[in-house]
Amino acid sequence: MNCWVVVVDDEIMSLTNAKIILKDEGMRVDRLRSGRDLLKFMTKNKPDLILMDVMMPEMDGFQTYHKLRQYEEETGRKRTPVIF
């Protein structure tokens, strides 16, 4: 079974490198450029893992994490693991 990983980073090169490395390991990879994009994405998707940058404009990784946990709690969804 393939692991589904979402990578969240505002830097294109980091997203590209992460995709190459993870796909080489047989993982399904989606890339997003902001915390807001992740929160919208999560309303319709349930990946196995989120890899997220801490330093992002508008909403940093910690703010995004807290909003994600709030959304999961409000909707009764199981917590998705997050690595910064």
PDB file of N, CA, C and O in Angstrom:
ATOM      1  N   MET A   1       0.837  -1.185   0.000  1.00  0.00           N
ATOM      2  CA  MET A   1       0.000   0.000   0.000  1.00  0.00           C
ATOM      3  C   MET A   1       0.880   1.246   0.000  1.00  0.00           C
ATOM      4  O   MET A   1       1.812   1.349   0.797  1.00  0.00           O
ATOM      5  N   ASN A   2       0.589   2.181  -0.882  1.00  0.00           N
ATOM      6  CA  ASN A   2       1.351   3.412  -0.961  1.00  0.00           C
ATOM      7  C   ASN A   2       0.902   4.401   0.091  1.00  0.00           C
ATOM      8  O   ASN A   2      -0.286   4.518   0.391  1.00  0.00           O
ATOM      9  N   CYS A   3       1.859   5.106   0.641  1.00  0.00           N
ATOM     10  CA  CYS A   3       1.587   6.154   1.606  1.00  0.00           C
ATOM     11  C   CYS A   3       1.270   7.440   0.835  1.00  0.00           C
ATOM     12  O   CYS A   3       1.921   7.750  -0.163  1.00  0.00           O
ATOM     13  N   TRP A   4       0.273   8.178   1.303  1.00  0.00           N
ATOM     14  CA  TRP A   4      -0.109   9.435   0.664  1.00  0.00           C
ATOM     15  C   TRP A   4       0.400  10.580   1.523  1.00  0.00           C
ATOM     16  O   TRP A   4      -0.031  10.756   2.663  1.00  0.00           O
ATOM     17  N   VAL A   5       1.329  11.362   0.962  1.00  0.00           N
ATOM     18  CA  VAL A   5       1.958  12.458   1.680  1.00  0.00           C
ATOM     19  C   VAL A   5       1.610  13.780   1.017  1.00  0.00           C
ATOM     20  O   VAL A   5       1.654  13.903  -0.207  1.00  0.00           O
ATOM     21  N   VAL A   6       1.263  14.770   1.839  1.00  0.00           N
ATOM     22  CA  VAL A   6       1.053  16.134   1.353  1.00  0.00           C
ATOM     23  C   VAL A   6       2.209  16.978   1.872  1.00  0.00           C
ATOM     24  O   VAL A   6       2.498  16.991   3.069  1.00  0.00           O
ATOM     25  N   VAL A   7       2.859  17.677   0.963  1.00  0.00           N
ATOM     26  CA  VAL A   7       3.971  18.558   1.317  1.00  0.00           C
ATOM     27  C   VAL A   7       3.480  19.996   1.176  1.00  0.00           C
ATOM     28  O   VAL A   7       2.952  20.378   0.132  1.00  0.00           O
ATOM     29  N   VAL A   8       3.657  20.795   2.240  1.00  0.00           N
ATOM     30  CA  VAL A   8       3.208  22.179   2.240  1.00  0.00           C
ATOM     31  C   VAL A   8       4.425  23.078   2.439  1.00  0.00           C
ATOM     32  O   VAL A   8       5.082  23.032   3.479  1.00  0.00           O
ATOM     33  N   ASP A   9       4.713  23.893   1.432  1.00  0.00           N
ATOM     34  CA  ASP A   9       5.874  24.788   1.492  1.00  0.00           C
ATOM     35  C   ASP A   9       5.655  25.905   0.481  1.00  0.00           C
ATOM     36  O   ASP A   9       5.073  25.678  -0.579  1.00  0.00           O
ATOM     37  N   ASP A  10       6.115  27.099   0.802  1.00  0.00           N
ATOM     38  CA  ASP A  10       5.964  28.217  -0.121  1.00  0.00           C
ATOM     39  C   ASP A  10       7.102  28.278  -1.139  1.00  0.00           C
ATOM     40  O   ASP A  10       7.046  29.079  -2.072  1.00  0.00           O
ATOM     41  N   GLU A  11       8.121  27.456  -0.979  1.00  0.00           N
ATOM     42  CA  GLU A  11       9.255  27.449  -1.905  1.00  0.00           C
ATOM     43  C   GLU A  11       9.126  26.306  -2.911  1.00  0.00           C
ATOM     44  O   GLU A  11       9.061  25.134  -2.540  1.00  0.00           O
ATOM     45  N   ILE A  12       9.091  26.672  -4.179  1.00  0.00           N
ATOM     46  CA  ILE A  12       8.906  25.701  -5.264  1.00  0.00           C
ATOM     47  C   ILE A  12      10.001  24.629  -5.261  1.00  0.00           C
ATOM     48  O   ILE A  12       9.711  23.449  -5.458  1.00  0.00           O
ATOM     49  N   MET A  13      11.250  25.030  -5.039  1.00  0.00           N
ATOM     50  CA  MET A  13      12.351  24.064  -5.077  1.00  0.00           C
ATOM     51  C   MET A  13      12.185  23.007  -3.983  1.00  0.00           C
ATOM     52  O   MET A  13      12.450  21.828  -4.220  1.00  0.00           O
ATOM     53  N   SER A  14      11.757  23.409  -2.811  1.00  0.00           N
ATOM     54  CA  SER A  14      11.529  22.443  -1.722  1.00  0.00           C
ATOM     55  C   SER A  14      10.414  21.475  -2.088  1.00  0.00           C
ATOM     56  O   SER A  14      10.513  20.279  -1.815  1.00  0.00           O
ATOM     57  N   LEU A  15       9.357  21.983  -2.703  1.00  0.00           N
ATOM     58  CA  LEU A  15       8.247  21.121  -3.123  1.00  0.00           C
ATOM     59  C   LEU A  15       8.702  20.125  -4.184  1.00  0.00           C
ATOM     60  O   LEU A  15       8.346  18.948  -4.139  1.00  0.00           O
ATOM     61  N   THR A  16       9.489  20.611  -5.133  1.00  0.00           N
ATOM     62  CA  THR A  16       9.983  19.749  -6.210  1.00  0.00           C
ATOM     63  C   THR A  16      10.901  18.659  -5.665  1.00  0.00           C
ATOM     64  O   THR A  16      10.758  17.487  -6.015  1.00  0.00           O
ATOM     65  N   ASN A  17      11.830  19.044  -4.817  1.00  0.00           N
ATOM     66  CA  ASN A  17      12.761  18.061  -4.243  1.00  0.00           C
ATOM     67  C   ASN A  17      12.027  17.016  -3.406  1.00  0.00           C
ATOM     68  O   ASN A  17      12.320  15.824  -3.503  1.00  0.00           O
ATOM     69  N   ALA A  18      11.084  17.454  -2.594  1.00  0.00           N
ATOM     70  CA  ALA A  18      10.321  16.517  -1.765  1.00  0.00           C
ATOM     71  C   ALA A  18       9.550  15.534  -2.643  1.00  0.00           C
ATOM     72  O   ALA A  18       9.502  14.339  -2.351  1.00  0.00           O
ATOM     73  N   LYS A  19       8.948  16.042  -3.716  1.00  0.00           N
ATOM     74  CA  LYS A  19       8.185  15.166  -4.603  1.00  0.00           C
ATOM     75  C   LYS A  19       9.084  14.110  -5.236  1.00  0.00           C
ATOM     76  O   LYS A  19       8.722  12.934  -5.289  1.00  0.00           O
ATOM     77  N   ILE A  20      10.241  14.520  -5.711  1.00  0.00           N
ATOM     78  CA  ILE A  20      11.165  13.580  -6.346  1.00  0.00           C
ATOM     79  C   ILE A  20      11.589  12.487  -5.364  1.00  0.00           C
ATOM     80  O   ILE A  20      11.544  11.300  -5.687  1.00  0.00           O
ATOM     81  N   ILE A  21      11.996  12.894  -4.177  1.00  0.00           N
ATOM     82  CA  ILE A  21      12.471  11.934  -3.173  1.00  0.00           C
ATOM     83  C   ILE A  21      11.365  10.971  -2.745  1.00  0.00           C
ATOM     84  O   ILE A  21      11.583   9.761  -2.678  1.00  0.00           O
ATOM     85  N   LEU A  22      10.188  11.502  -2.458  1.00  0.00           N
ATOM     86  CA  LEU A  22       9.096  10.663  -1.965  1.00  0.00           C
ATOM     87  C   LEU A  22       8.538   9.750  -3.052  1.00  0.00           C
ATOM     88  O   LEU A  22       8.219   8.591  -2.787  1.00  0.00           O
ATOM     89  N   LYS A  23       8.421  10.265  -4.272  1.00  0.00           N
ATOM     90  CA  LYS A  23       7.929   9.423  -5.367  1.00  0.00           C
ATOM     91  C   LYS A  23       8.902   8.287  -5.668  1.00  0.00           C
ATOM     92  O   LYS A  23       8.481   7.182  -6.010  1.00  0.00           O
ATOM     93  N   ASP A  24      10.196   8.554  -5.543  1.00  0.00           N
ATOM     94  CA  ASP A  24      11.200   7.497  -5.743  1.00  0.00           C
ATOM     95  C   ASP A  24      11.024   6.374  -4.732  1.00  0.00           C
ATOM     96  O   ASP A  24      11.429   5.239  -4.986  1.00  0.00           O
ATOM     97  N   GLU A  25      10.425   6.680  -3.595  1.00  0.00           N
ATOM     98  CA  GLU A  25      10.153   5.674  -2.559  1.00  0.00           C
ATOM     99  C   GLU A  25       8.764   5.059  -2.714  1.00  0.00           C
ATOM    100  O   GLU A  25       8.320   4.296  -1.856  1.00  0.00           O
ATOM    101  N   GLY A  26       8.085   5.388  -3.800  1.00  0.00           N
ATOM    102  CA  GLY A  26       6.787   4.795  -4.096  1.00  0.00           C
ATOM    103  C   GLY A  26       5.607   5.464  -3.408  1.00  0.00           C
ATOM    104  O   GLY A  26       4.534   4.870  -3.303  1.00  0.00           O
ATOM    105  N   MET A  27       5.793   6.690  -2.941  1.00  0.00           N
ATOM    106  CA  MET A  27       4.702   7.375  -2.235  1.00  0.00           C
ATOM    107  C   MET A  27       3.911   8.263  -3.184  1.00  0.00           C
ATOM    108  O   MET A  27       4.442   8.804  -4.154  1.00  0.00           O
ATOM    109  N   ARG A  28       2.641   8.395  -2.878  1.00  0.00           N
ATOM    110  CA  ARG A  28       1.788   9.350  -3.577  1.00  0.00           C
ATOM    111  C   ARG A  28       2.037  10.708  -2.941  1.00  0.00           C
ATOM    112  O   ARG A  28       2.037  10.829  -1.716  1.00  0.00           O
ATOM    113  N   VAL A  29       2.253  11.739  -3.769  1.00  0.00           N
ATOM    114  CA  VAL A  29       2.620  13.052  -3.242  1.00  0.00           C
ATOM    115  C   VAL A  29       1.736  14.138  -3.845  1.00  0.00           C
ATOM    116  O   VAL A  29       1.557  14.210  -5.061  1.00  0.00           O
ATOM    117  N   ASP A  30       1.184  14.984  -2.968  1.00  0.00           N
ATOM    118  CA  ASP A  30       0.522  16.209  -3.389  1.00  0.00           C
ATOM    119  C   ASP A  30       1.309  17.358  -2.793  1.00  0.00           C
ATOM    120  O   ASP A  30       1.817  17.257  -1.677  1.00  0.00           O
ATOM    121  N   ARG A  31       1.411  18.457  -3.537  1.00  0.00           N
ATOM    122  CA  ARG A  31       2.171  19.618  -3.084  1.00  0.00           C
ATOM    123  C   ARG A  31       1.265  20.830  -3.006  1.00  0.00           C
ATOM    124  O   ARG A  31       0.480  21.090  -3.918  1.00  0.00           O
ATOM    125  N   LEU A  32       1.376  21.567  -1.915  1.00  0.00           N
ATOM    126  CA  LEU A  32       0.573  22.767  -1.704  1.00  0.00           C
ATOM    127  C   LEU A  32       1.488  23.913  -1.291  1.00  0.00           C
ATOM    128  O   LEU A  32       2.532  23.689  -0.679  1.00  0.00           O
ATOM    129  N   ARG A  33       1.094  25.147  -1.627  1.00  0.00           N
ATOM    130  CA  ARG A  33       1.977  26.289  -1.406  1.00  0.00           C
ATOM    131  C   ARG A  33       1.648  27.141  -0.194  1.00  0.00           C
ATOM    132  O   ARG A  33       2.354  28.112   0.074  1.00  0.00           O
ATOM    133  N   SER A  34       0.588  26.807   0.555  1.00  0.00           N
ATOM    134  CA  SER A  34       0.262  27.628   1.722  1.00  0.00           C
ATOM    135  C   SER A  34      -0.586  26.850   2.721  1.00  0.00           C
ATOM    136  O   SER A  34      -1.163  25.809   2.409  1.00  0.00           O
ATOM    137  N   GLY A  35      -0.637  27.392   3.925  1.00  0.00           N
ATOM    138  CA  GLY A  35      -1.492  26.809   4.952  1.00  0.00           C
ATOM    139  C   GLY A  35      -2.957  26.872   4.559  1.00  0.00           C
ATOM    140  O   GLY A  35      -3.719  25.939   4.813  1.00  0.00           O
ATOM    141  N   ARG A  36      -3.343  27.969   3.942  1.00  0.00           N
ATOM    142  CA  ARG A  36      -4.742  28.107   3.493  1.00  0.00           C
ATOM    143  C   ARG A  36      -5.091  27.032   2.464  1.00  0.00           C
ATOM    144  O   ARG A  36      -6.182  26.462   2.496  1.00  0.00           O
ATOM    145  N   ASP A  37      -4.154  26.759   1.551  1.00  0.00           N
ATOM    146  CA  ASP A  37      -4.374  25.701   0.560  1.00  0.00           C
ATOM    147  C   ASP A  37      -4.550  24.348   1.250  1.00  0.00           C
ATOM    148  O   ASP A  37      -5.398  23.550   0.850  1.00  0.00           O
ATOM    149  N   LEU A  38      -3.747  24.093   2.287  1.00  0.00           N
ATOM    150  CA  LEU A  38      -3.859  22.826   3.016  1.00  0.00           C
ATOM    151  C   LEU A  38      -5.225  22.699   3.683  1.00  0.00           C
ATOM    152  O   LEU A  38      -5.867  21.654   3.583  1.00  0.00           O
ATOM    153  N   LEU A  39      -5.668  23.739   4.354  1.00  0.00           N
ATOM    154  CA  LEU A  39      -6.955  23.672   5.057  1.00  0.00           C
ATOM    155  C   LEU A  39      -8.098  23.419   4.082  1.00  0.00           C
ATOM    156  O   LEU A  39      -9.016  22.657   4.386  1.00  0.00           O
ATOM    157  N   LYS A  40      -8.049  24.044   2.927  1.00  0.00           N
ATOM    158  CA  LYS A  40      -9.071  23.801   1.892  1.00  0.00           C
ATOM    159  C   LYS A  40      -8.970  22.363   1.369  1.00  0.00           C
ATOM    160  O   LYS A  40      -9.984  21.684   1.209  1.00  0.00           O
ATOM    161  N   PHE A  41      -7.755  21.908   1.108  1.00  0.00           N
ATOM    162  CA  PHE A  41      -7.492  20.555   0.608  1.00  0.00           C
ATOM    163  C   PHE A  41      -8.038  19.500   1.570  1.00  0.00           C
ATOM    164  O   PHE A  41      -8.609  18.498   1.142  1.00  0.00           O
ATOM    165  N   MET A  42      -7.860  19.729   2.855  1.00  0.00           N
ATOM    166  CA  MET A  42      -8.249  18.743   3.866  1.00  0.00           C
ATOM    167  C   MET A  42      -9.759  18.565   3.990  1.00  0.00           C
ATOM    168  O   MET A  42     -10.209  17.564   4.546  1.00  0.00           O
ATOM    169  N   THR A  43     -10.544  19.500   3.492  1.00  0.00           N
ATOM    170  CA  THR A  43     -12.001  19.340   3.565  1.00  0.00           C
ATOM    171  C   THR A  43     -12.492  18.205   2.673  1.00  0.00           C
ATOM    172  O   THR A  43     -13.576  17.664   2.894  1.00  0.00           O
ATOM    173  N   LYS A  44     -11.695  17.842   1.661  1.00  0.00           N
ATOM    174  CA  LYS A  44     -12.113  16.789   0.728  1.00  0.00           C
ATOM    175  C   LYS A  44     -11.129  15.630   0.628  1.00  0.00           C
ATOM    176  O   LYS A  44     -11.341  14.701  -0.151  1.00  0.00           O
ATOM    177  N   ASN A  45     -10.052  15.678   1.412  1.00  0.00           N
ATOM    178  CA  ASN A  45      -9.005  14.662   1.306  1.00  0.00           C
ATOM    179  C   ASN A  45      -8.534  14.218   2.680  1.00  0.00           C
ATOM    180  O   ASN A  45      -8.677  14.949   3.661  1.00  0.00           O
ATOM    181  N   LYS A  46      -7.965  13.005   2.748  1.00  0.00           N
ATOM    182  CA  LYS A  46      -7.449  12.452   4.001  1.00  0.00           C
ATOM    183  C   LYS A  46      -6.119  11.749   3.728  1.00  0.00           C
ATOM    184  O   LYS A  46      -6.067  10.524   3.627  1.00  0.00           O
ATOM    185  N   PRO A  47      -5.032  12.542   3.608  1.00  0.00           N
ATOM    186  CA  PRO A  47      -3.729  11.917   3.373  1.00  0.00           C
ATOM    187  C   PRO A  47      -3.236  11.191   4.621  1.00  0.00           C
ATOM    188  O   PRO A  47      -3.790  11.346   5.709  1.00  0.00           O
ATOM    189  N   ASP A  48      -2.184  10.394   4.441  1.00  0.00           N
ATOM    190  CA  ASP A  48      -1.598   9.656   5.558  1.00  0.00           C
ATOM    191  C   ASP A  48      -0.666  10.515   6.402  1.00  0.00           C
ATOM    192  O   ASP A  48      -0.503  10.265   7.597  1.00  0.00           O
ATOM    193  N   LEU A  49      -0.052  11.530   5.786  1.00  0.00           N
ATOM    194  CA  LEU A  49       0.960  12.336   6.464  1.00  0.00           C
ATOM    195  C   LEU A  49       1.047  13.709   5.813  1.00  0.00           C
ATOM    196  O   LEU A  49       0.874  13.848   4.602  1.00  0.00           O
ATOM    197  N   ILE A  50       1.317  14.723   6.636  1.00  0.00           N
ATOM    198  CA  ILE A  50       1.562  16.078   6.139  1.00  0.00           C
ATOM    199  C   ILE A  50       2.979  16.473   6.531  1.00  0.00           C
ATOM    200  O   ILE A  50       3.348  16.406   7.703  1.00  0.00           O
ATOM    201  N   LEU A  51       3.771  16.886   5.545  1.00  0.00           N
ATOM    202  CA  LEU A  51       5.093  17.470   5.784  1.00  0.00           C
ATOM    203  C   LEU A  51       4.947  18.966   5.536  1.00  0.00           C
ATOM    204  O   LEU A  51       4.614  19.379   4.426  1.00  0.00           O
ATOM    205  N   MET A  52       5.196  19.785   6.566  1.00  0.00           N
ATOM    206  CA  MET A  52       4.885  21.202   6.446  1.00  0.00           C
ATOM    207  C   MET A  52       6.038  22.091   6.895  1.00  0.00           C
ATOM    208  O   MET A  52       6.675  21.853   7.922  1.00  0.00           O
ATOM    209  N   ASP A  53       6.281  23.114   6.098  1.00  0.00           N
ATOM    210  CA  ASP A  53       7.254  24.146   6.435  1.00  0.00           C
ATOM    211  C   ASP A  53       6.699  24.979   7.592  1.00  0.00           C
ATOM    212  O   ASP A  53       5.488  25.174   7.695  1.00  0.00           O
ATOM    213  N   VAL A  54       7.574  25.462   8.446  1.00  0.00           N
ATOM    214  CA  VAL A  54       7.150  26.323   9.551  1.00  0.00           C
ATOM    215  C   VAL A  54       7.034  27.768   9.090  1.00  0.00           C
ATOM    216  O   VAL A  54       6.067  28.456   9.416  1.00  0.00           O
ATOM    217  N   MET A  55       8.018  28.223   8.336  1.00  0.00           N
ATOM    218  CA  MET A  55       8.082  29.624   7.916  1.00  0.00           C
ATOM    219  C   MET A  55       7.405  29.809   6.563  1.00  0.00           C
ATOM    220  O   MET A  55       7.995  29.523   5.521  1.00  0.00           O
ATOM    221  N   MET A  56       6.159  30.291   6.584  1.00  0.00           N
ATOM    222  CA  MET A  56       5.419  30.590   5.362  1.00  0.00           C
ATOM    223  C   MET A  56       4.717  31.930   5.548  1.00  0.00           C
ATOM    224  O   MET A  56       4.359  32.294   6.667  1.00  0.00           O
ATOM    225  N   PRO A  57       4.518  32.665   4.452  1.00  0.00           N
ATOM    226  CA  PRO A  57       3.797  33.936   4.565  1.00  0.00           C
ATOM    227  C   PRO A  57       2.317  33.714   4.856  1.00  0.00           C
ATOM    228  O   PRO A  57       1.817  32.598   4.718  1.00  0.00           O
ATOM    229  N   GLU A  58       1.633  34.745   5.249  1.00  0.00           N
ATOM    230  CA  GLU A  58       0.206  34.737   5.587  1.00  0.00           C
ATOM    231  C   GLU A  58      -0.093  33.935   6.841  1.00  0.00           C
ATOM    232  O   GLU A  58      -0.507  34.498   7.855  1.00  0.00           O
ATOM    233  N   MET A  59       0.112  32.633   6.784  1.00  0.00           N
ATOM    234  CA  MET A  59      -0.171  31.737   7.914  1.00  0.00           C
ATOM    235  C   MET A  59       1.010  30.780   8.038  1.00  0.00           C
ATOM    236  O   MET A  59       1.277  29.999   7.124  1.00  0.00           O
ATOM    237  N   ASP A  60       1.721  30.839   9.171  1.00  0.00           N
ATOM    238  CA  ASP A  60       2.883  29.960   9.309  1.00  0.00           C
ATOM    239  C   ASP A  60       2.441  28.525   9.627  1.00  0.00           C
ATOM    240  O   ASP A  60       1.255  28.251   9.811  1.00  0.00           O
ATOM    241  N   GLY A  61       3.405  27.634   9.686  1.00  0.00           N
ATOM    242  CA  GLY A  61       3.104  26.227   9.910  1.00  0.00           C
ATOM    243  C   GLY A  61       2.400  25.954  11.229  1.00  0.00           C
ATOM    244  O   GLY A  61       1.520  25.096  11.295  1.00  0.00           O
ATOM    245  N   PHE A  62       2.780  26.680  12.291  1.00  0.00           N
ATOM    246  CA  PHE A  62       2.157  26.462  13.595  1.00  0.00           C
ATOM    247  C   PHE A  62       0.699  26.916  13.605  1.00  0.00           C
ATOM    248  O   PHE A  62      -0.162  26.239  14.168  1.00  0.00           O
ATOM    249  N   GLN A  63       0.424  28.058  12.983  1.00  0.00           N
ATOM    250  CA  GLN A  63      -0.964  28.537  12.881  1.00  0.00           C
ATOM    251  C   GLN A  63      -1.804  27.556  12.064  1.00  0.00           C
ATOM    252  O   GLN A  63      -2.941  27.247  12.419  1.00  0.00           O
ATOM    253  N   THR A  64      -1.229  27.079  10.975  1.00  0.00           N
ATOM    254  CA  THR A  64      -1.924  26.112  10.129  1.00  0.00           C
ATOM    255  C   THR A  64      -2.221  24.840  10.915  1.00  0.00           C
ATOM    256  O   THR A  64      -3.323  24.296  10.841  1.00  0.00           O
ATOM    257  N   TYR A  65      -1.236  24.375  11.664  1.00  0.00           N
ATOM    258  CA  TYR A  65      -1.393  23.170  12.477  1.00  0.00           C
ATOM    259  C   TYR A  65      -2.561  23.325  13.464  1.00  0.00           C
ATOM    260  O   TYR A  65      -3.396  22.429  13.586  1.00  0.00           O
ATOM    261  N   HIS A  66      -2.614  24.447  14.152  1.00  0.00           N
ATOM    262  CA  HIS A  66      -3.688  24.667  15.130  1.00  0.00           C
ATOM    263  C   HIS A  66      -5.061  24.738  14.461  1.00  0.00           C
ATOM    264  O   HIS A  66      -6.041  24.224  14.999  1.00  0.00           O
ATOM    265  N   LYS A  67      -5.132  25.371  13.294  1.00  0.00           N
ATOM    266  CA  LYS A  67      -6.404  25.427  12.565  1.00  0.00           C
ATOM    267  C   LYS A  67      -6.804  24.047  12.045  1.00  0.00           C
ATOM    268  O   LYS A  67      -7.987  23.705  12.030  1.00  0.00           O
ATOM    269  N   LEU A  68      -5.820  23.257  11.619  1.00  0.00           N
ATOM    270  CA  LEU A  68      -6.099  21.891  11.167  1.00  0.00           C
ATOM    271  C   LEU A  68      -6.650  21.062  12.319  1.00  0.00           C
ATOM    272  O   LEU A  68      -7.648  20.361  12.154  1.00  0.00           O
ATOM    273  N   ARG A  69      -6.012  21.133  13.479  1.00  0.00           N
ATOM    274  CA  ARG A  69      -6.484  20.366  14.643  1.00  0.00           C
ATOM    275  C   ARG A  69      -7.890  20.812  15.056  1.00  0.00           C
ATOM    276  O   ARG A  69      -8.721  19.983  15.428  1.00  0.00           O
ATOM    277  N   GLN A  70      -8.151  22.094  14.993  1.00  0.00           N
ATOM    278  CA  GLN A  70      -9.483  22.608  15.319  1.00  0.00           C
ATOM    279  C   GLN A  70     -10.516  22.047  14.336  1.00  0.00           C
ATOM    280  O   GLN A  70     -11.591  21.611  14.746  1.00  0.00           O
ATOM    281  N   TYR A  71     -10.190  22.057  13.044  1.00  0.00           N
ATOM    282  CA  TYR A  71     -11.086  21.507  12.028  1.00  0.00           C
ATOM    283  C   TYR A  71     -11.343  20.021  12.272  1.00  0.00           C
ATOM    284  O   TYR A  71     -12.486  19.569  12.207  1.00  0.00           O
ATOM    285  N   GLU A  72     -10.290  19.265  12.550  1.00  0.00           N
ATOM    286  CA  GLU A  72     -10.443  17.824  12.788  1.00  0.00           C
ATOM    287  C   GLU A  72     -11.317  17.567  14.014  1.00  0.00           C
ATOM    288  O   GLU A  72     -12.150  16.660  14.006  1.00  0.00           O
ATOM    289  N   GLU A  73     -11.133  18.354  15.053  1.00  0.00           N
ATOM    290  CA  GLU A  73     -11.928  18.185  16.267  1.00  0.00           C
ATOM    291  C   GLU A  73     -13.400  18.523  16.012  1.00  0.00           C
ATOM    292  O   GLU A  73     -14.295  17.796  16.445  1.00  0.00           O
ATOM    293  N   GLU A  74     -13.638  19.618  15.316  1.00  0.00           N
ATOM    294  CA  GLU A  74     -15.011  20.051  15.029  1.00  0.00           C
ATOM    295  C   GLU A  74     -15.760  19.071  14.142  1.00  0.00           C
ATOM    296  O   GLU A  74     -16.975  18.919  14.269  1.00  0.00           O
ATOM    297  N   THR A  75     -15.041  18.403  13.240  1.00  0.00           N
ATOM    298  CA  THR A  75     -15.689  17.493  12.288  1.00  0.00           C
ATOM    299  C   THR A  75     -15.614  16.035  12.716  1.00  0.00           C
ATOM    300  O   THR A  75     -16.170  15.163  12.048  1.00  0.00           O
ATOM    301  N   GLY A  76     -14.931  15.764  13.824  1.00  0.00           N
ATOM    302  CA  GLY A  76     -14.813  14.392  14.302  1.00  0.00           C
ATOM    303  C   GLY A  76     -13.870  13.529  13.490  1.00  0.00           C
ATOM    304  O   GLY A  76     -13.932  12.301  13.554  1.00  0.00           O
ATOM    305  N   ARG A  77     -13.008  14.158  12.736  1.00  0.00           N
ATOM    306  CA  ARG A  77     -12.041  13.407  11.933  1.00  0.00           C
ATOM    307  C   ARG A  77     -10.843  12.987  12.770  1.00  0.00           C
ATOM    308  O   ARG A  77     -10.463  13.670  13.722  1.00  0.00           O
ATOM    309  N   LYS A  78     -10.262  11.869  12.407  1.00  0.00           N
ATOM    310  CA  LYS A  78      -9.035  11.396  13.037  1.00  0.00           C
ATOM    311  C   LYS A  78      -7.896  12.358  12.683  1.00  0.00           C
ATOM    312  O   LYS A  78      -7.838  12.884  11.572  1.00  0.00           O
ATOM    313  N   ARG A  79      -6.997  12.578  13.636  1.00  0.00           N
ATOM    314  CA  ARG A  79      -5.872  13.483  13.409  1.00  0.00           C
ATOM    315  C   ARG A  79      -4.910  12.930  12.357  1.00  0.00           C
ATOM    316  O   ARG A  79      -4.544  11.755  12.387  1.00  0.00           O
ATOM    317  N   THR A  80      -4.516  13.785  11.446  1.00  0.00           N
ATOM    318  CA  THR A  80      -3.514  13.438  10.448  1.00  0.00           C
ATOM    319  C   THR A  80      -2.137  13.787  11.012  1.00  0.00           C
ATOM    320  O   THR A  80      -1.943  14.911  11.476  1.00  0.00           O
ATOM    321  N   PRO A  81      -1.176  12.861  10.987  1.00  0.00           N
ATOM    322  CA  PRO A  81       0.163  13.170  11.478  1.00  0.00           C
ATOM    323  C   PRO A  81       0.795  14.328  10.688  1.00  0.00           C
ATOM    324  O   PRO A  81       0.673  14.408   9.466  1.00  0.00           O
ATOM    325  N   VAL A  82       1.468  15.213  11.420  1.00  0.00           N
ATOM    326  CA  VAL A  82       2.136  16.368  10.812  1.00  0.00           C
ATOM    327  C   VAL A  82       3.596  16.377  11.270  1.00  0.00           C
ATOM    328  O   VAL A  82       3.897  16.237  12.455  1.00  0.00           O
ATOM    329  N   ILE A  83       4.491  16.547  10.296  1.00  0.00           N
ATOM    330  CA  ILE A  83       5.909  16.719  10.597  1.00  0.00           C
ATOM    331  C   ILE A  83       6.330  18.073  10.045  1.00  0.00           C
ATOM    332  O   ILE A  83       6.059  18.395   8.888  1.00  0.00           O
ATOM    333  N   PHE A  84       6.994  18.863  10.883  1.00  0.00           N
ATOM    334  CA  PHE A  84       7.485  20.175  10.441  1.00  0.00           C
ATOM    335  C   PHE A  84       8.908  20.043   9.937  1.00  0.00           C
ATOM    336  O   PHE A  84       9.509  21.032   9.518  1.00  0.00           O
TER     337      PHE A  84
END
